[in-house]
C-alpha cells in the first residue's frame, strides 16, 4: 500500500535505518550493549536527577544477549 510522505528534514543518521513508507522486512545488522549508572543517559532540558548511592554491574554471565545470526 503506497504512502505519502510530506516534507522531512534529517540532520544526521549514524548507523541507523531510515524507513519511509511501507516495509516488508526490517532486521538489525548489529547489536550493542551499554552500561550506565542511574541517571547517566538522561537527555532533555531542565533535568533534575537525585540519586543516592548508585552502582552499575557491567559483568554479564551469559555470552550471547542478542544474536544476529541467520539475519538476511
mmCIF file of the N, C-alpha and C atoms, coordinates in Angstrom:
data_MODEL
# 
_entry.id   MODEL 
# 
loop_
_atom_site.group_PDB 
_atom_site.id 
_atom_site.type_symbol 
_atom_site.label_atom_id 
_atom_site.label_alt_id 
_atom_site.label_comp_id 
_atom_site.label_asym_id 
_atom_site.label_entity_id 
_atom_site.label_seq_id 
_atom_site.pdbx_PDB_ins_code 
_atom_site.Cartn_x 
_atom_site.Cartn_y 
_atom_site.Cartn_z 
_atom_site.occupancy 
_atom_site.B_iso_or_equiv 
_atom_site.pdbx_formal_charge 
_atom_site.auth_seq_id 
_atom_site.auth_comp_id 
_atom_site.auth_asym_id 
_atom_site.auth_atom_id 
_atom_site.pdbx_PDB_model_num 
ATOM 1   N N  . UNK A 1 1  ? 0.841  -1.161  0.000  1.00 0.00 ? 1  UNK A N  1 
ATOM 2   C CA . UNK A 1 1  ? 0.000  0.000   0.000  1.00 0.00 ? 1  UNK A CA 1 
ATOM 3   C C  . UNK A 1 1  ? 0.895  1.237   0.000  1.00 0.00 ? 1  UNK A C  1 
ATOM 4   N N  . UNK A 1 2  ? 0.785  2.092   -0.957 1.00 0.00 ? 2  UNK A N  1 
ATOM 5   C CA . UNK A 1 2  ? 1.664  3.260   -1.027 1.00 0.00 ? 2  UNK A CA 1 
ATOM 6   C C  . UNK A 1 2  ? 1.344  4.257   0.084  1.00 0.00 ? 2  UNK A C  1 
ATOM 7   N N  . UNK A 1 3  ? 2.343  5.008   0.424  1.00 0.00 ? 3  UNK A N  1 
ATOM 8   C CA . UNK A 1 3  ? 2.160  6.033   1.448  1.00 0.00 ? 3  UNK A CA 1 
ATOM 9   C C  . UNK A 1 3  ? 2.654  7.367   0.913  1.00 0.00 ? 3  UNK A C  1 
ATOM 10  N N  . UNK A 1 4  ? 2.111  8.424   1.439  1.00 0.00 ? 4  UNK A N  1 
ATOM 11  C CA . UNK A 1 4  ? 2.501  9.767   1.048  1.00 0.00 ? 4  UNK A CA 1 
ATOM 12  C C  . UNK A 1 4  ? 3.300  10.363  2.203  1.00 0.00 ? 4  UNK A C  1 
ATOM 13  N N  . UNK A 1 5  ? 4.534  10.752  1.905  1.00 0.00 ? 5  UNK A N  1 
ATOM 14  C CA . UNK A 1 5  ? 5.414  11.311  2.920  1.00 0.00 ? 5  UNK A CA 1 
ATOM 15  C C  . UNK A 1 5  ? 5.587  12.788  2.616  1.00 0.00 ? 5  UNK A C  1 
ATOM 16  N N  . UNK A 1 6  ? 5.314  13.615  3.605  1.00 0.00 ? 6  UNK A N  1 
ATOM 17  C CA . UNK A 1 6  ? 5.433  15.055  3.424  1.00 0.00 ? 6  UNK A CA 1 
ATOM 18  C C  . UNK A 1 6  ? 6.879  15.515  3.546  1.00 0.00 ? 6  UNK A C  1 
ATOM 19  N N  . UNK A 1 7  ? 7.087  16.811  3.667  1.00 0.00 ? 7  UNK A N  1 
ATOM 20  C CA . UNK A 1 7  ? 8.448  17.329  3.785  1.00 0.00 ? 7  UNK A CA 1 
ATOM 21  C C  . UNK A 1 7  ? 9.126  16.823  5.051  1.00 0.00 ? 7  UNK A C  1 
ATOM 22  N N  . UNK A 1 8  ? 10.382 16.438  4.923  1.00 0.00 ? 8  UNK A N  1 
ATOM 23  C CA . UNK A 1 8  ? 11.143 15.932  6.064  1.00 0.00 ? 8  UNK A CA 1 
ATOM 24  C C  . UNK A 1 8  ? 12.477 16.647  6.135  1.00 0.00 ? 8  UNK A C  1 
ATOM 25  N N  . UNK A 1 9  ? 13.099 16.559  7.292  1.00 0.00 ? 9  UNK A N  1 
ATOM 26  C CA . UNK A 1 9  ? 14.447 17.085  7.480  1.00 0.00 ? 9  UNK A CA 1 
ATOM 27  C C  . UNK A 1 9  ? 15.200 16.121  8.371  1.00 0.00 ? 9  UNK A C  1 
ATOM 28  N N  . UNK A 1 10 ? 16.297 15.596  7.865  1.00 0.00 ? 10 UNK A N  1 
ATOM 29  C CA . UNK A 1 10 ? 17.142 14.682  8.630  1.00 0.00 ? 10 UNK A CA 1 
ATOM 30  C C  . UNK A 1 10 ? 18.483 15.376  8.821  1.00 0.00 ? 10 UNK A C  1 
ATOM 31  N N  . UNK A 1 11 ? 18.842 15.661  10.059 1.00 0.00 ? 11 UNK A N  1 
ATOM 32  C CA . UNK A 1 11 ? 20.116 16.323  10.326 1.00 0.00 ? 11 UNK A CA 1 
ATOM 33  C C  . UNK A 1 11 ? 21.283 15.356  10.208 1.00 0.00 ? 11 UNK A C  1 
ATOM 34  N N  . UNK A 1 12 ? 21.141 14.184  10.807 1.00 0.00 ? 12 UNK A N  1 
ATOM 35  C CA . UNK A 1 12 ? 22.215 13.199  10.706 1.00 0.00 ? 12 UNK A CA 1 
ATOM 36  C C  . UNK A 1 12 ? 21.667 11.818  11.033 1.00 0.00 ? 12 UNK A C  1 
ATOM 37  N N  . UNK A 1 13 ? 22.282 10.806  10.438 1.00 0.00 ? 13 UNK A N  1 
ATOM 38  C CA . UNK A 1 13 ? 21.969 9.418   10.729 1.00 0.00 ? 13 UNK A CA 1 
ATOM 39  C C  . UNK A 1 13 ? 23.292 8.712   10.938 1.00 0.00 ? 13 UNK A C  1 
ATOM 40  N N  . UNK A 1 14 ? 23.470 8.124   12.096 1.00 0.00 ? 14 UNK A N  1 
ATOM 41  C CA . UNK A 1 14 ? 24.715 7.425   12.379 1.00 0.00 ? 14 UNK A CA 1 
ATOM 42  C C  . UNK A 1 14 ? 24.465 5.950   12.608 1.00 0.00 ? 14 UNK A C  1 
ATOM 43  N N  . UNK A 1 15 ? 24.606 5.154   11.581 1.00 0.00 ? 15 UNK A N  1 
ATOM 44  C CA . UNK A 1 15 ? 24.457 3.712   11.712 1.00 0.00 ? 15 UNK A CA 1 
ATOM 45  C C  . UNK A 1 15 ? 23.043 3.235   11.950 1.00 0.00 ? 15 UNK A C  1 
ATOM 46  N N  . UNK A 1 16 ? 22.074 4.016   11.597 1.00 0.00 ? 16 UNK A N  1 
ATOM 47  C CA . UNK A 1 16 ? 20.690 3.633   11.824 1.00 0.00 ? 16 UNK A CA 1 
ATOM 48  C C  . UNK A 1 16 ? 19.969 3.322   10.531 1.00 0.00 ? 16 UNK A C  1 
ATOM 49  N N  . UNK A 1 17 ? 18.688 3.055   10.634 1.00 0.00 ? 17 UNK A N  1 
ATOM 50  C CA . UNK A 1 17 ? 17.852 2.744   9.486  1.00 0.00 ? 17 UNK A CA 1 
ATOM 51  C C  . UNK A 1 17 ? 16.807 3.837   9.361  1.00 0.00 ? 17 UNK A C  1 
ATOM 52  N N  . UNK A 1 18 ? 16.719 4.430   8.187  1.00 0.00 ? 18 UNK A N  1 
ATOM 53  C CA . UNK A 1 18 ? 15.674 5.407   7.908  1.00 0.00 ? 18 UNK A CA 1 
ATOM 54  C C  . UNK A 1 18 ? 14.717 4.759   6.927  1.00 0.00 ? 18 UNK A C  1 
ATOM 55  N N  . UNK A 1 19 ? 13.452 4.652   7.325  1.00 0.00 ? 19 UNK A N  1 
ATOM 56  C CA . UNK A 1 19 ? 12.470 3.968   6.503  1.00 0.00 ? 19 UNK A CA 1 
ATOM 57  C C  . UNK A 1 19 ? 11.326 4.925   6.199  1.00 0.00 ? 19 UNK A C  1 
ATOM 58  N N  . UNK A 1 20 ? 10.952 4.998   4.935  1.00 0.00 ? 20 UNK A N  1 
ATOM 59  C CA . UNK A 1 20 ? 9.823  5.808   4.511  1.00 0.00 ? 20 UNK A CA 1 
ATOM 60  C C  . UNK A 1 20 ? 8.789  4.892   3.873  1.00 0.00 ? 20 UNK A C  1 
ATOM 61  N N  . UNK A 1 21 ? 7.565  5.001   4.302  1.00 0.00 ? 21 UNK A N  1 
ATOM 62  C CA . UNK A 1 21 ? 6.514  4.197   3.696  1.00 0.00 ? 21 UNK A CA 1 
ATOM 63  C C  . UNK A 1 21 ? 6.436  2.813   4.292  1.00 0.00 ? 21 UNK A C  1 
ATOM 64  N N  . UNK A 1 22 ? 5.962  1.882   3.488  1.00 0.00 ? 22 UNK A N  1 
ATOM 65  C CA . UNK A 1 22 ? 5.738  0.516   3.944  1.00 0.00 ? 22 UNK A CA 1 
ATOM 66  C C  . UNK A 1 22 ? 7.049  -0.251  3.988  1.00 0.00 ? 22 UNK A C  1 
ATOM 67  N N  . UNK A 1 23 ? 7.094  -1.218  4.874  1.00 0.00 ? 23 UNK A N  1 
ATOM 68  C CA . UNK A 1 23 ? 8.283  -2.064  4.991  1.00 0.00 ? 23 UNK A CA 1 
ATOM 69  C C  . UNK A 1 23 ? 7.834  -3.502  5.159  1.00 0.00 ? 23 UNK A C  1 
ATOM 70  N N  . UNK A 1 24 ? 8.420  -4.380  4.380  1.00 0.00 ? 24 UNK A N  1 
ATOM 71  C CA . UNK A 1 24 ? 8.092  -5.798  4.488  1.00 0.00 ? 24 UNK A CA 1 
ATOM 72  C C  . UNK A 1 24 ? 8.966  -6.480  5.526  1.00 0.00 ? 24 UNK A C  1 
ATOM 73  N N  . UNK A 1 25 ? 10.249 -6.146  5.538  1.00 0.00 ? 25 UNK A N  1 
ATOM 74  C CA . UNK A 1 25 ? 11.183 -6.861  6.390  1.00 0.00 ? 25 UNK A CA 1 
ATOM 75  C C  . UNK A 1 25 ? 12.269 -5.905  6.859  1.00 0.00 ? 25 UNK A C  1 
ATOM 76  N N  . UNK A 1 26 ? 12.337 -5.640  8.145  1.00 0.00 ? 26 UNK A N  1 
ATOM 77  C CA . UNK A 1 26 ? 13.406 -4.850  8.741  1.00 0.00 ? 26 UNK A CA 1 
ATOM 78  C C  . UNK A 1 26 ? 14.078 -5.695  9.809  1.00 0.00 ? 26 UNK A C  1 
ATOM 79  N N  . UNK A 1 27 ? 15.385 -5.767  9.763  1.00 0.00 ? 27 UNK A N  1 
ATOM 80  C CA . UNK A 1 27 ? 16.113 -6.561  10.740 1.00 0.00 ? 27 UNK A CA 1 
ATOM 81  C C  . UNK A 1 27 ? 17.411 -5.848  11.102 1.00 0.00 ? 27 UNK A C  1 
ATOM 82  N N  . UNK A 1 28 ? 17.803 -5.891  12.373 1.00 0.00 ? 28 UNK A N  1 
ATOM 83  C CA . UNK A 1 28 ? 19.053 -5.240  12.768 1.00 0.00 ? 28 UNK A CA 1 
ATOM 84  C C  . UNK A 1 28 ? 20.260 -5.983  12.204 1.00 0.00 ? 28 UNK A C  1 
ATOM 85  N N  . UNK A 1 29 ? 21.269 -5.229  11.846 1.00 0.00 ? 29 UNK A N  1 
ATOM 86  C CA . UNK A 1 29 ? 22.505 -5.823  11.336 1.00 0.00 ? 29 UNK A CA 1 
ATOM 87  C C  . UNK A 1 29 ? 23.613 -5.803  12.369 1.00 0.00 ? 29 UNK A C  1 
ATOM 88  N N  . UNK A 1 30 ? 23.425 -5.096  13.453 1.00 0.00 ? 30 UNK A N  1 
ATOM 89  C CA . UNK A 1 30 ? 24.412 -5.088  14.522 1.00 0.00 ? 30 UNK A CA 1 
ATOM 90  C C  . UNK A 1 30 ? 23.697 -4.842  15.847 1.00 0.00 ? 30 UNK A C  1 
ATOM 91  N N  . UNK A 1 31 ? 24.345 -5.241  16.927 1.00 0.00 ? 31 UNK A N  1 
ATOM 92  C CA . UNK A 1 31 ? 23.805 -5.019  18.255 1.00 0.00 ? 31 UNK A CA 1 
ATOM 93  C C  . UNK A 1 31 ? 24.902 -4.436  19.132 1.00 0.00 ? 31 UNK A C  1 
ATOM 94  N N  . UNK A 1 32 ? 24.504 -3.812  20.200 1.00 0.00 ? 32 UNK A N  1 
ATOM 95  C CA . UNK A 1 32 ? 25.476 -3.273  21.151 1.00 0.00 ? 32 UNK A CA 1 
ATOM 96  C C  . UNK A 1 32 ? 24.859 -3.274  22.543 1.00 0.00 ? 32 UNK A C  1 
ATOM 97  N N  . UNK A 1 33 ? 25.700 -3.115  23.527 1.00 0.00 ? 33 UNK A N  1 
ATOM 98  C CA . UNK A 1 33 ? 25.235 -3.097  24.905 1.00 0.00 ? 33 UNK A CA 1 
ATOM 99  C C  . UNK A 1 33 ? 25.903 -1.931  25.615 1.00 0.00 ? 33 UNK A C  1 
ATOM 100 N N  . UNK A 1 34 ? 25.123 -1.195  26.389 1.00 0.00 ? 34 UNK A N  1 
ATOM 101 C CA . UNK A 1 34 ? 25.632 -0.033  27.096 1.00 0.00 ? 34 UNK A CA 1 
ATOM 102 C C  . UNK A 1 34 ? 25.386 -0.193  28.587 1.00 0.00 ? 34 UNK A C  1 
ATOM 103 N N  . UNK A 1 35 ? 26.406 0.056   29.364 1.00 0.00 ? 35 UNK A N  1 
ATOM 104 C CA . UNK A 1 35 ? 26.283 0.047   30.816 1.00 0.00 ? 35 UNK A CA 1 
ATOM 105 C C  . UNK A 1 35 ? 26.423 1.473   31.303 1.00 0.00 ? 35 UNK A C  1 
ATOM 106 N N  . UNK A 1 36 ? 25.408 1.957   32.006 1.00 0.00 ? 36 UNK A N  1 
ATOM 107 C CA . UNK A 1 36 ? 25.456 3.316   32.540 1.00 0.00 ? 36 UNK A CA 1 
ATOM 108 C C  . UNK A 1 36 ? 24.781 3.333   33.898 1.00 0.00 ? 36 UNK A C  1 
ATOM 109 N N  . UNK A 1 37 ? 25.206 4.234   34.723 1.00 0.00 ? 37 UNK A N  1 
ATOM 110 C CA . UNK A 1 37 ? 24.656 4.340   36.065 1.00 0.00 ? 37 UNK A CA 1 
ATOM 111 C C  . UNK A 1 37 ? 23.305 5.030   36.079 1.00 0.00 ? 37 UNK A C  1 
ATOM 112 N N  . UNK A 1 38 ? 22.778 5.169   37.249 1.00 0.00 ? 38 UNK A N  1 
ATOM 113 C CA . UNK A 1 38 ? 21.470 5.770   37.427 1.00 0.00 ? 38 UNK A CA 1 
ATOM 114 C C  . UNK A 1 38 ? 21.482 7.234   37.008 1.00 0.00 ? 38 UNK A C  1 
ATOM 115 N N  . UNK A 1 39 ? 20.624 7.583   36.056 1.00 0.00 ? 39 UNK A N  1 
ATOM 116 C CA . UNK A 1 39 ? 20.523 8.963   35.590 1.00 0.00 ? 39 UNK A CA 1 
ATOM 117 C C  . UNK A 1 39 ? 21.608 9.386   34.633 1.00 0.00 ? 39 UNK A C  1 
ATOM 118 N N  . UNK A 1 40 ? 22.441 8.467   34.153 1.00 0.00 ? 40 UNK A N  1 
ATOM 119 C CA . UNK A 1 40 ? 23.559 8.839   33.295 1.00 0.00 ? 40 UNK A CA 1 
ATOM 120 C C  . UNK A 1 40 ? 23.135 9.145   31.868 1.00 0.00 ? 40 UNK A C  1 
ATOM 121 N N  . UNK A 1 41 ? 22.071 8.543   31.382 1.00 0.00 ? 41 UNK A N  1 
ATOM 122 C CA . UNK A 1 41 ? 21.663 8.720   29.990 1.00 0.00 ? 41 UNK A CA 1 
ATOM 123 C C  . UNK A 1 41 ? 20.424 9.599   29.845 1.00 0.00 ? 41 UNK A C  1 
ATOM 124 N N  . UNK A 1 42 ? 20.136 10.424  30.820 1.00 0.00 ? 42 UNK A N  1 
ATOM 125 C CA . UNK A 1 42 ? 19.005 11.344  30.709 1.00 0.00 ? 42 UNK A CA 1 
ATOM 126 C C  . UNK A 1 42 ? 19.331 12.455  29.725 1.00 0.00 ? 42 UNK A C  1 
ATOM 127 N N  . UNK A 1 43 ? 18.389 12.767  28.856 1.00 0.00 ? 43 UNK A N  1 
ATOM 128 C CA . UNK A 1 43 ? 18.573 13.866  27.917 1.00 0.00 ? 43 UNK A CA 1 
ATOM 129 C C  . UNK A 1 43 ? 17.357 14.776  27.987 1.00 0.00 ? 43 UNK A C  1 
ATOM 130 N N  . UNK A 1 44 ? 17.552 16.016  27.645 1.00 0.00 ? 44 UNK A N  1 
ATOM 131 C CA . UNK A 1 44 ? 16.438 16.951  27.651 1.00 0.00 ? 44 UNK A CA 1 
ATOM 132 C C  . UNK A 1 44 ? 16.797 18.228  28.372 1.00 0.00 ? 44 UNK A C  1 
ATOM 133 N N  . UNK A 1 45 ? 15.825 19.099  28.486 1.00 0.00 ? 45 UNK A N  1 
ATOM 134 C CA . UNK A 1 45 ? 16.013 20.379  29.156 1.00 0.00 ? 45 UNK A CA 1 
ATOM 135 C C  . UNK A 1 45 ? 15.544 20.281  30.601 1.00 0.00 ? 45 UNK A C  1 
ATOM 136 N N  . UNK A 1 46 ? 16.262 20.928  31.496 1.00 0.00 ? 46 UNK A N  1 
ATOM 137 C CA . UNK A 1 46 ? 15.882 21.074  32.900 1.00 0.00 ? 46 UNK A CA 1 
ATOM 138 C C  . UNK A 1 46 ? 15.689 19.729  33.595 1.00 0.00 ? 46 UNK A C  1 
ATOM 139 N N  . UNK A 1 47 ? 16.710 18.892  33.544 1.00 0.00 ? 47 UNK A N  1 
ATOM 140 C CA . UNK A 1 47 ? 16.644 17.589  34.209 1.00 0.00 ? 47 UNK A CA 1 
ATOM 141 C C  . UNK A 1 47 ? 17.170 17.734  35.631 1.00 0.00 ? 47 UNK A C  1 
ATOM 142 N N  . UNK A 1 48 ? 16.410 17.245  36.560 1.00 0.00 ? 48 UNK A N  1 
ATOM 143 C CA . UNK A 1 48 ? 16.824 17.225  37.963 1.00 0.00 ? 48 UNK A CA 1 
ATOM 144 C C  . UNK A 1 48 ? 16.822 15.772  38.416 1.00 0.00 ? 48 UNK A C  1 
ATOM 145 N N  . UNK A 1 49 ? 18.006 15.209  38.592 1.00 0.00 ? 49 UNK A N  1 
ATOM 146 C CA . UNK A 1 49 ? 18.133 13.812  38.978 1.00 0.00 ? 49 UNK A CA 1 
ATOM 147 C C  . UNK A 1 49 ? 18.735 13.738  40.370 1.00 0.00 ? 49 UNK A C  1 
ATOM 148 N N  . UNK A 1 50 ? 18.034 13.129  41.289 1.00 0.00 ? 50 UNK A N  1 
ATOM 149 C CA . UNK A 1 50 ? 18.515 12.963  42.657 1.00 0.00 ? 50 UNK A CA 1 
ATOM 150 C C  . UNK A 1 50 ? 18.785 11.492  42.901 1.00 0.00 ? 50 UNK A C  1 
ATOM 151 N N  . UNK A 1 51 ? 20.059 11.125  42.864 1.00 0.00 ? 51 UNK A N  1 
ATOM 152 C CA . UNK A 1 51 ? 20.465 9.742   43.074 1.00 0.00 ? 51 UNK A CA 1 
ATOM 153 C C  . UNK A 1 51 ? 21.253 9.645   44.366 1.00 0.00 ? 51 UNK A C  1 
ATOM 154 N N  . UNK A 1 52 ? 20.907 8.671   45.150 1.00 0.00 ? 52 UNK A N  1 
ATOM 155 C CA . UNK A 1 52 ? 21.692 8.405   46.342 1.00 0.00 ? 52 UNK A CA 1 
ATOM 156 C C  . UNK A 1 52 ? 22.922 7.610   45.959 1.00 0.00 ? 52 UNK A C  1 
ATOM 157 N N  . UNK A 1 53 ? 23.090 6.491   46.550 1.00 0.00 ? 53 UNK A N  1 
ATOM 158 C CA . UNK A 1 53 ? 24.180 5.596   46.216 1.00 0.00 ? 53 UNK A CA 1 
ATOM 159 C C  . UNK A 1 53 ? 23.772 4.749   45.021 1.00 0.00 ? 53 UNK A C  1 
ATOM 160 N N  . UNK A 1 54 ? 24.548 4.819   43.936 1.00 0.00 ? 54 UNK A N  1 
ATOM 161 C CA . UNK A 1 54 ? 24.219 4.098   42.708 1.00 0.00 ? 54 UNK A CA 1 
ATOM 162 C C  . UNK A 1 54 ? 25.406 3.249   42.284 1.00 0.00 ? 54 UNK A C  1 
ATOM 163 N N  . UNK A 1 55 ? 25.116 2.035   41.852 1.00 0.00 ? 55 UNK A N  1 
ATOM 164 C CA . UNK A 1 55 ? 26.171 1.132   41.405 1.00 0.00 ? 55 UNK A CA 1 
ATOM 165 C C  . UNK A 1 55 ? 25.697 0.401   40.154 1.00 0.00 ? 55 UNK A C  1 
ATOM 166 N N  . UNK A 1 56 ? 26.582 0.289   39.169 1.00 0.00 ? 56 UNK A N  1 
ATOM 167 C CA . UNK A 1 56 ? 26.268 -0.416  37.929 1.00 0.00 ? 56 UNK A CA 1 
ATOM 168 C C  . UNK A 1 56 ? 27.154 -1.647  37.813 1.00 0.00 ? 56 UNK A C  1 
ATOM 169 N N  . UNK A 1 57 ? 26.544 -2.786  37.566 1.00 0.00 ? 57 UNK A N  1 
ATOM 170 C CA . UNK A 1 57 ? 27.288 -4.031  37.417 1.00 0.00 ? 57 UNK A CA 1 
ATOM 171 C C  . UNK A 1 57 ? 27.427 -4.346  35.930 1.00 0.00 ? 57 UNK A C  1 
ATOM 172 N N  . UNK A 1 58 ? 28.611 -4.120  35.340 1.00 0.00 ? 58 UNK A N  1 
ATOM 173 C CA . UNK A 1 58 ? 28.781 -4.361  33.901 1.00 0.00 ? 58 UNK A CA 1 
ATOM 174 C C  . UNK A 1 58 ? 29.087 -5.814  33.554 1.00 0.00 ? 58 UNK A C  1 
ATOM 175 N N  . UNK A 1 59 ? 29.195 -6.685  34.527 1.00 0.00 ? 59 UNK A N  1 
ATOM 176 C CA . UNK A 1 59 ? 29.549 -8.078  34.260 1.00 0.00 ? 59 UNK A CA 1 
ATOM 177 C C  . UNK A 1 59 ? 28.310 -8.876  33.893 1.00 0.00 ? 59 UNK A C  1 
ATOM 178 N N  . UNK A 1 60 ? 28.389 -9.591  32.773 1.00 0.00 ? 60 UNK A N  1 
ATOM 179 C CA . UNK A 1 60 ? 27.261 -10.354 32.262 1.00 0.00 ? 60 UNK A CA 1 
ATOM 180 C C  . UNK A 1 60 ? 27.665 -11.819 32.143 1.00 0.00 ? 60 UNK A C  1 
ATOM 181 N N  . UNK A 1 61 ? 27.032 -12.726 32.893 1.00 0.00 ? 61 UNK A N  1 
ATOM 182 C CA . UNK A 1 61 ? 27.463 -14.119 32.871 1.00 0.00 ? 61 UNK A CA 1 
ATOM 183 C C  . UNK A 1 61 ? 27.150 -14.855 31.576 1.00 0.00 ? 61 UNK A C  1 
ATOM 184 N N  . UNK A 1 62 ? 26.064 -14.495 30.883 1.00 0.00 ? 62 UNK A N  1 
ATOM 185 C CA . UNK A 1 62 ? 25.782 -15.182 29.622 1.00 0.00 ? 62 UNK A CA 1 
ATOM 186 C C  . UNK A 1 62 ? 26.523 -14.482 28.481 1.00 0.00 ? 62 UNK A C  1 
ATOM 187 N N  . UNK A 1 63 ? 26.973 -15.272 27.528 1.00 0.00 ? 63 UNK A N  1 
ATOM 188 C CA . UNK A 1 63 ? 27.831 -14.751 26.459 1.00 0.00 ? 63 UNK A CA 1 
ATOM 189 C C  . UNK A 1 63 ? 27.014 -14.046 25.387 1.00 0.00 ? 63 UNK A C  1 
ATOM 190 N N  . UNK A 1 64 ? 25.922 -14.627 24.968 1.00 0.00 ? 64 UNK A N  1 
ATOM 191 C CA . UNK A 1 64 ? 25.140 -14.073 23.859 1.00 0.00 ? 64 UNK A CA 1 
ATOM 192 C C  . UNK A 1 64 ? 23.846 -13.449 24.380 1.00 0.00 ? 64 UNK A C  1 
ATOM 193 N N  . UNK A 1 65 ? 23.673 -12.170 24.131 1.00 0.00 ? 65 UNK A N  1 
ATOM 194 C CA . UNK A 1 65 ? 22.465 -11.490 24.545 1.00 0.00 ? 65 UNK A CA 1 
ATOM 195 C C  . UNK A 1 65 ? 21.483 -11.310 23.384 1.00 0.00 ? 65 UNK A C  1 
ATOM 196 N N  . UNK A 1 66 ? 21.954 -10.761 22.275 1.00 0.00 ? 66 UNK A N  1 
ATOM 197 C CA . UNK A 1 66 ? 21.114 -10.514 21.099 1.00 0.00 ? 66 UNK A CA 1 
ATOM 198 C C  . UNK A 1 66 ? 21.820 -11.093 19.889 1.00 0.00 ? 66 UNK A C  1 
ATOM 199 N N  . UNK A 1 67 ? 21.384 -12.256 19.462 1.00 0.00 ? 67 UNK A N  1 
ATOM 200 C CA . UNK A 1 67 ? 22.034 -12.913 18.333 1.00 0.00 ? 67 UNK A CA 1 
ATOM 201 C C  . UNK A 1 67 ? 21.529 -12.314 17.017 1.00 0.00 ? 67 UNK A C  1 
ATOM 202 N N  . UNK A 1 68 ? 22.464 -12.114 16.082 1.00 0.00 ? 68 UNK A N  1 
ATOM 203 C CA . UNK A 1 68 ? 22.120 -11.564 14.769 1.00 0.00 ? 68 UNK A CA 1 
ATOM 204 C C  . UNK A 1 68 ? 22.391 -12.618 13.697 1.00 0.00 ? 68 UNK A C  1 
ATOM 205 N N  . UNK A 1 69 ? 22.560 -13.864 14.081 1.00 0.00 ? 69 UNK A N  1 
ATOM 206 C CA . UNK A 1 69 ? 22.824 -14.914 13.118 1.00 0.00 ? 69 UNK A CA 1 
ATOM 207 C C  . UNK A 1 69 ? 21.571 -15.229 12.300 1.00 0.00 ? 69 UNK A C  1 
ATOM 208 N N  . UNK A 1 70 ? 21.754 -15.688 11.087 1.00 0.00 ? 70 UNK A N  1 
ATOM 209 C CA . UNK A 1 70 ? 20.664 -16.018 10.162 1.00 0.00 ? 70 UNK A CA 1 
ATOM 210 C C  . UNK A 1 70 ? 19.777 -14.819 9.909  1.00 0.00 ? 70 UNK A C  1 
ATOM 211 N N  . UNK A 1 71 ? 20.391 -13.669 9.777  1.00 0.00 ? 71 UNK A N  1 
ATOM 212 C CA . UNK A 1 71 ? 19.671 -12.418 9.578  1.00 0.00 ? 71 UNK A CA 1 
ATOM 213 C C  . UNK A 1 71 ? 20.047 -11.873 8.204  1.00 0.00 ? 71 UNK A C  1 
ATOM 214 N N  . UNK A 1 72 ? 19.126 -11.928 7.277  1.00 0.00 ? 72 UNK A N  1 
ATOM 215 C CA . UNK A 1 72 ? 19.445 -11.556 5.892  1.00 0.00 ? 72 UNK A CA 1 
ATOM 216 C C  . UNK A 1 72 ? 19.772 -10.096 5.741  1.00 0.00 ? 72 UNK A C  1 
# 
